[in-house]
Amino acid sequence: MQERRILIAEDDPSMGNLLRDALQAEGYEVTLVGNGQEALERFREEPFPVVITDIEMPLMDGYELVIHLNETEQSPTIFVTTANNETQFIIDVMKRGVYDYIIKPLDIGELVIKVHRAFEAYALKRMQHIAEKEREIRLEHQLEWLQWQAKMEGKDGTVDKSLFHNMHVSFSQGIGFGALITL
């Protein structure tokens, strides 16, 4: 059920309850908090894939919450709810790393579709993150291999034969099978 978890930061109890009830009816596990500070604390305890936040809240507003969430290692897919539908305002919000916005009053059908897409976007972002980590590990192993090869080469560019000679002597003296197993 962890992949269907949503954190909602909304200071208006009626709006928060509406969001929570609508998303729970769709099978999502929803945590509702009253401000950005509480949302950040809950997120740090256990990261959520999707966060829905109001812009104007006490203690910590939605802008500041978005900045903090985008700085985390497991940054979520973030929605912003607002009553402001001015174009410049929406552009400024989206520039902060927000996945999408929802204009109040809410259209529940639109909300459900956007949340479903947000989980798909989160899954893609996780796969990309995993692929980048695997690439990084692969490059580290290649670097280690190249460093080992460089270490085995002598100053004149020839491969240090002593390692292979020592292995040959060990195998030919009868302890080769045991050494082979330990390798």
N, C-alpha and C positions, 0 to 999 in steps of 0.2 A: 504493500500500500504506500510505501515511501515515495514512489514516483508520482503519486497523485496528490501530493501535499501542497497546500497553498497557504501563504502568510498574507493576511490582510491588515494594513495599517490605516485605520479610519477613525477620526475623532468624533464623528457624528454617529451615535449609537443606532439610529434607525437605518442609516445608509449601510453601516457595517453589518447589521443583522440581515438586511436585504441581500447583500452580497454573499454573506455566509450561507444563508438558507438556500439561495438559488444554486450555489455551487455544490453544497452538500446534497441537494436533490439530484445532481448529476453524478454523484458518486465520489466527489473529491473530499479529502480530509482537510478541513479548513481551521486555521488558528487565527483568531481575531484579537488585535491589540489596539489601544487607543491613541498611540502616537509613534513617531519615528524612533524615539529612544528605546521604547519597549520592543519595537520591531527589530531593531539592530541587536539588542540583547538576545532575543529569541533566536534570531538567525545565527548568531555566533554559537549558541548552545547546540543547535542542530540546523544545518543549512536546509533551505527549502528550494525546490526547483523553480517555483513561480512566486513572485511577490507582487501584490497589488497595493499601491499606496496612494493616499490622497496627497495633494500638494500642500495645502494649508492646514498645519496641525501644530499643537503646542509642543514645547520642549525641543523637538527636532522636526523640521518640516520635511516634506517629500523630496525636495531638491537635495538636501544634505544626506538624507537616507540613501538616495540613489547613488550619490558619490561614494559613500561608505560601502554599499553593497557591490559596486563595480570594482572596488579595490580588493575584494576578497578573492581567494584562490578559486573557489567554486561559485563564481558570480551567477546569480539566478537570472531568469527571464523576468523583466520588470514591466509592470503596467502602471500607469498613472491615471487616477480619476480626477476630473476637474470640471468645474462649471464654466470655465473660461474657454471659449471656442475661437479666440482670435488667432489668426494664422501665425503671426510672429511668435506668440506665446507657445503654440504647438511646436513650431520649429525649434525654439530654444529648449523645450522639454526633450524632444527627440535627440538633440545633439548631446545630451547628457548620458546617452547609452540606454535609453528606454526602448523596450521592444515595441510597445504600442500604447495608446492612450484611449480612455473611455470618457466621453462627454456625459455629464449629468444633465438631465435625468437619464437613468440607465435603460437600455434596451436589453433585457435579459437574454434574448435569443442571440444578439450580437455578442454579448459578454461570453456566453458559453462557447460560441465558435472561436472567438479570439483566444480564450483560455486553452481550448483544445490545440490550436495552432502554436500557442506558446510552449506547451509541453513537447510538441514535435520539434520546435526550434531548440529547446533545451537539450533534447536527446541528440540532435545533430551537433550542437556545441560540445557536448560531452564526448561524442565520437571523435570530433576533430581534436579535442584536447588529448585524448588517449593516443590517437595517431601521432601527434606531435611528441608526446612522451616516448613512444616506441621508437620514433626516428632519432630522438636524442640519445636513447640508450644504445641503439645500433651504431651511431656515430662514435659514442664513447668506446664501445667494444672495438671498432675499427681503429681508433686512435691507440688503444692499448696494444692491439696486434702490431701496428706499425712501429710503436715504440719498442716492442719486444724484438721485432725483426731488426731494427736499427741497433739494438743492444747486442744481438747475435753476430752482427757484421763486424769484422775487424777494421782497423784503421785503413787497410789497403782495399777495403770493399769486399773482401771474401768472407764467407760465412764461417763462424767459429765452429770448427769440426769437433772440438773436445766434447761437446754435449752428445753428439751422435756417436762418437767413439766410446764414451762411457756407457751409453745404452747398449751398444754392441757387445762390449766386454761383459756387462751384467747378464745379458741374455745368453751369451755363449758359455758362461761359467755355471749354468744350471739353475740360477735363480731368476732366470728370465721370465718364467711363467708367473711367479709371484709378483715380480716387478711390473709385468704387463697388467696384471689385475689391479694393482694399486694405482697405476696410471689411469 
